[in-house]
Amino acid sequence: MPLASPPPPPPADDQDANLLRQLRPSRLVWPVLIGLAVVGFLFWRSYKPGDLAPLANAKWEWLLVTLLVLWARDLGYIYRIRYISERELSWRQAFEVIVIWELASCVLPSAAGGTAAAPIILTKEGIPLGKSLAYTIVTAFLDNLYYVLMVPLVVGLAGSALYPRHLDSTFTETLRVLFVVSYVAVSSYAGLLLYALFVNPVSVRRLLVRLASVRGLRRFRRTAYRHGQEMVNASAHLRGAGWLYWWRASLSTFFVWTARYAVIGCLIAAFVPMTTGEFLFIFARNITYKVVLLLAVTPGGAGIAEGAFPTFFGSFIGTATMTSFMVLLYRIVTYYFYLVLGTVFLPRWAARVFGRPTPTS
């Protein structure tokens, strides 16, 4: 059976308009309203006078550590994209790419994240489309590989307590099944990318097209071929990358994701006494929490992230009112901050990059 020809790439003007449409300020309204409405409901349901007393005894050194972890994480992202792109981005460009990438993660569903917009963002910085796709595939591969390698460690650390014990047994079992399914899916995807990048990308392209040729999936054949061809092109481009390239990319990926998962523990430690074992346990519980966010269909997981937070971390914090406050603080430093930062930098970035031709090769 002949392979379907890939569809022609959309015109640059269409890509530009689509990206700006996805990132327009009006799209920020709903996730903010949804998230704040959930937090407001949590406060309304749980507030009791005196429950916020621990705020007066906050350990400011832990709040400083939280800010340093966030700062280090962002610097790690900037470093990673600059070196994954083989220094085709200046430090300023790498900074603005990460800011816009984070903004895209805030306004797109969690399952898509900023990765869906990343190739266009990189292309607008003057990197040819083929290379932009290759660099995006590298980040996706390394991000998934981190998850694949870390899950066995956190399962060994937390065991059955990885899931909140106070939940309904049916819900806990459902969560456990979702966790296993997500791990298998991410592992399969990481393995597919590994095979495509380093072994035989042509066979992966052929496999995707054959899977999309099954009745009911045939309308996806063109998309399957295009994604397969992207892997072929990425493999060809990256085969010459030396060990130092992969070492820097892997180490920076480990650094940024470890910092990302450590933020909740740092915030809780600022208000609640915590041992090293408890901190590591919260880190492990965060892995499960992220599985729930992957299923969110709202922009940036708005509403889902706030609603699920007490279930996973409330037992470490104490009162329900303090937990509600922690939800708000966590979303401020990991979500609303990047909404504001992205909104500030988007007009400047757009004015700089949208007035020049888009490279296509």
C-alpha positions in Angstrom: 0.0 0.0 0.0 1.6 3.3 -1.0 2.3 5.8 1.8 0.2 8.9 1.9 1.9 12.1 1.0 2.4 14.5 3.8 0.2 17.6 3.7 1.9 20.8 2.7 3.0 22.9 5.7 0.6 25.8 6.5 1.7 29.2 5.3 3.9 31.1 7.6 1.2 33.8 8.0 -1.3 31.1 9.1 1.2 29.7 11.7 1.8 33.2 13.0 -1.9 34.0 13.3 -2.6 30.7 15.0 0.2 31.1 17.6 -0.9 34.7 18.4 -4.5 33.5 18.6 -3.6 30.8 21.1 -1.6 33.2 23.2 -3.9 36.2 23.1 -4.6 37.9 26.5 -8.3 37.1 26.3 -7.4 33.4 26.6 -5.9 34.0 30.0 -9.2 35.1 31.6 -10.9 31.7 31.8 -8.0 29.7 33.5 -7.5 32.5 36.0 -11.2 32.7 36.8 -11.5 28.9 37.0 -8.4 28.5 39.3 -9.4 31.4 41.6 -13.0 30.2 41.8 -11.8 26.8 43.0 -9.4 28.4 45.6 -12.2 30.7 46.7 -14.5 27.7 47.2 -11.8 25.8 49.2 -11.4 28.8 51.5 -15.2 29.3 51.9 -15.7 25.6 52.8 -12.7 25.3 55.1 -12.1 28.7 56.8 -11.9 28.8 60.5 -10.6 31.7 62.6 -7.1 31.0 63.9 -6.3 28.3 61.3 -3.9 30.6 59.5 -1.8 31.2 62.7 1.2 29.3 61.2 1.7 32.1 58.8 3.1 34.2 61.6 5.8 31.6 62.2 6.8 31.1 58.6 10.4 30.0 58.0 11.6 32.7 55.6 14.7 30.7 54.8 12.5 28.0 53.2 10.6 30.7 51.3 13.9 31.9 50.0 14.9 28.4 49.1 11.6 28.1 47.2 12.4 31.2 45.2 16.0 29.9 44.5 14.6 26.6 43.3 12.2 28.3 41.0 15.0 30.6 39.7 17.4 27.7 39.3 14.7 25.8 37.4 14.1 28.6 35.0 17.9 29.1 34.4 18.1 25.4 33.8 15.4 25.6 31.1 17.2 28.5 29.5 20.5 26.7 29.6 18.9 23.5 28.2 17.1 25.1 25.2 20.3 27.1 24.3 22.5 24.0 24.2 19.9 21.6 22.7 19.5 24.2 19.9 23.3 24.0 19.5 23.7 27.7 20.6 21.7 29.0 17.7 19.9 31.0 20.3 21.5 33.8 22.3 21.0 33.9 26.0 18.3 36.6 25.5 16.6 34.6 22.8 16.7 31.5 25.0 15.1 33.5 27.9 12.3 34.8 25.7 11.7 31.4 24.2 11.2 29.8 27.7 9.0 32.7 28.8 6.7 32.2 25.7 6.9 28.4 26.0 5.7 28.7 29.7 3.0 31.0 28.6 1.8 28.5 26.0 1.8 25.8 28.8 -0.4 28.0 30.9 -3.1 28.6 28.1 -3.1 25.2 26.5 -4.4 21.9 28.0 -1.9 20.2 30.3 -1.7 17.1 28.0 -0.4 19.4 25.1 1.6 21.9 27.1 3.9 24.3 25.5 5.5 21.6 23.4 2.7 21.9 20.9 3.7 25.5 20.2 7.5 25.0 20.6 8.4 24.4 17.0 6.7 27.6 15.9 8.3 29.6 18.7 11.8 28.3 17.7 11.2 28.9 14.0 10.3 32.5 14.7 13.7 32.8 16.3 15.3 32.1 13.0 15.8 28.3 13.4 14.7 26.4 10.3 11.6 24.3 10.8 13.3 21.0 10.4 15.8 21.8 13.2 13.0 23.3 15.4 11.1 20.0 15.2 14.3 18.1 16.0 15.0 20.1 19.0 11.4 19.8 20.2 11.5 16.1 19.8 14.8 16.0 21.9 13.1 17.9 24.7 10.1 15.6 24.6 12.2 12.5 24.6 14.3 13.7 27.6 11.3 14.9 29.6 9.6 11.5 29.1 12.8 9.6 29.9 13.1 11.5 33.2 9.6 10.3 34.2 10.3 6.7 33.1 13.5 6.5 35.2 12.1 8.4 38.2 8.9 6.4 38.7 10.6 3.2 39.8 12.6 5.2 42.3 9.6 7.0 43.9 7.5 3.8 43.9 10.3 2.1 45.8 10.5 5.1 48.1 6.8 5.5 48.9 5.4 2.0 48.1 1.6 1.8 48.4 1.6 5.1 50.3 2.3 6.8 47.0 -1.5 7.2 46.8 -3.5 9.2 49.5 -4.8 6.7 52.0 -7.9 8.6 53.0 -9.4 8.4 49.6 -12.3 6.1 48.7 -10.9 2.7 47.9 -12.5 2.7 44.4 -11.0 6.1 43.6 -7.6 5.0 44.9 -7.7 1.9 42.7 -8.8 4.1 39.7 -5.9 6.4 40.4 -3.5 3.4 40.6 -4.7 2.1 37.3 -4.3 5.5 35.7 -0.8 5.8 37.1 0.2 2.4 35.7 -1.5 3.2 32.3 0.2 6.6 32.1 3.6 5.0 33.0 3.2 2.4 30.3 2.1 5.0 27.7 5.0 7.4 28.5 7.5 4.5 28.5 6.2 3.3 25.2 6.4 6.8 23.7 9.9 7.3 25.1 11.0 4.0 23.7 9.5 4.9 20.3 11.4 8.2 20.3 14.6 6.4 21.4 14.3 3.9 18.6 13.4 6.6 16.0 16.2 8.9 17.0 19.0 6.4 17.3 18.1 3.2 15.5 15.7 3.1 12.6 13.4 6.1 12.1 12.2 4.9 8.7 10.6 1.8 10.3 8.9 4.0 12.9 7.4 6.1 10.2 6.2 3.0 8.5 4.7 1.7 11.7 2.8 4.9 12.4 1.4 4.9 8.9 0.3 1.3 9.2 -1.4 1.9 12.5 -3.2 4.9 11.0 -4.3 2.7 8.1 -6.6 0.7 10.4 -10.3 1.3 9.7 -11.5 4.2 11.8 -8.0 5.8 11.9 -7.4 6.4 8.3 -8.1 10.1 8.5 -4.9 10.3 10.6 -2.6 8.8 8.0 -1.3 12.1 6.7 -0.6 13.2 10.3 1.1 9.9 11.1 3.3 10.2 8.0 4.2 13.8 8.9 5.2 12.9 12.5 7.1 9.9 11.2 9.0 12.1 8.7 9.7 14.6 11.5 11.4 11.8 13.4 13.4 10.8 10.3 14.6 14.3 9.8 15.4 14.8 13.5 17.4 11.5 13.5 19.4 12.7 10.5 20.1 16.0 12.1 21.1 14.6 15.5 23.2 11.7 14.5 26.3 13.9 14.5 25.7 15.2 18.0 28.5 14.2 20.3 28.4 12.8 23.8 28.8 16.3 25.3 25.6 17.4 23.6 23.6 14.6 25.1 25.4 14.9 28.5 24.4 18.6 28.8 20.9 18.0 27.6 20.3 15.0 30.0 21.9 16.7 33.0 19.9 19.9 32.5 16.7 17.9 32.1 17.3 16.0 35.3 18.1 19.3 37.1 15.0 21.2 35.9 12.5 18.4 36.5 13.9 17.6 40.0 13.6 21.3 40.8 10.1 21.4 39.5 9.0 18.5 41.6 10.7 19.9 44.7 8.8 23.2 44.8 5.8 21.9 46.8 8.0 20.4 49.5 9.9 23.6 49.8 6.7 25.6 50.2 5.2 23.2 52.8 8.5 23.2 54.8 8.2 27.0 55.1 5.1 26.6 57.3 5.2 23.0 58.7 8.1 21.2 60.4 9.4 18.5 58.1 12.0 15.8 58.1 14.2 14.8 55.1 12.1 11.6 54.7 8.9 13.6 54.6 10.3 16.0 52.0 11.3 13.0 49.8 7.9 11.5 50.3 6.2 14.7 49.2 8.5 14.7 46.1 7.3 11.1 45.4 3.7 12.0 45.9 4.1 14.9 43.4 4.8 12.3 40.7 1.3 10.9 41.2 -0.2 14.4 41.4 1.2 15.2 37.9 -0.6 12.2 36.5 -3.9 13.8 37.4 -2.8 17.1 35.8 -2.0 15.2 32.6 -5.6 14.3 32.3 -6.8 17.9 32.7 -8.5 19.4 29.6 -8.5 22.9 31.0 -5.7 25.4 30.2 -2.7 24.7 32.3 -4.8 22.3 34.4 -6.7 25.3 35.9 -9.3 24.1 38.5 -8.0 20.5 38.4 -4.6 21.4 39.9 -6.3 23.5 42.7 -9.0 20.9 43.4 -6.6 17.9 43.5 -3.9 19.6 45.6 -5.6 19.1 49.0 -6.2 15.4 48.2 -2.5 14.7 47.7 -0.8 17.1 50.1 -3.4 18.2 52.7 -2.3 15.6 55.2 1.2 17.1 55.3 0.0 20.6 55.9 -2.5 20.4 58.7 -5.7 22.4 58.7 -7.9 22.7 55.6 -7.6 26.5 55.7 -3.8 26.3 55.6 -4.1 23.8 52.8 -6.3 26.2 50.8 -3.7 29.0 51.4 -0.9 26.6 50.2 -2.9 25.9 47.1 -3.1 29.6 46.3 0.6 30.2 47.1 1.7 27.2 45.0 -0.3 28.3 42.0 1.0 31.9 42.3 4.6 30.8 42.1 4.2 28.1 39.5 1.3 29.3 37.3 0.1 32.9 37.7 3.6 34.3 37.8 4.3 32.8 34.4 0.9 34.1 33.0 1.9 37.6 34.1 5.5 37.3 32.9 4.4 35.9 29.5 1.8 38.5 29.0 4.5 41.2 29.7 7.0 39.8 27.3 4.7 38.5 24.5 4.2 41.9 22.8 7.9 42.6 22.8 8.7 39.2 21.5 6.1 39.3 18.8 7.2 42.7 17.7 10.8 41.4 17.4 10.1 38.1 15.6 7.0 38.5 13.5 8.4 41.1 11.1 11.0 38.8 9.5 10.7 35.9 7.1 10.2 32.4 8.6 13.0 29.9 7.7 11.6 26.6 6.3 14.7 24.4 5.8 
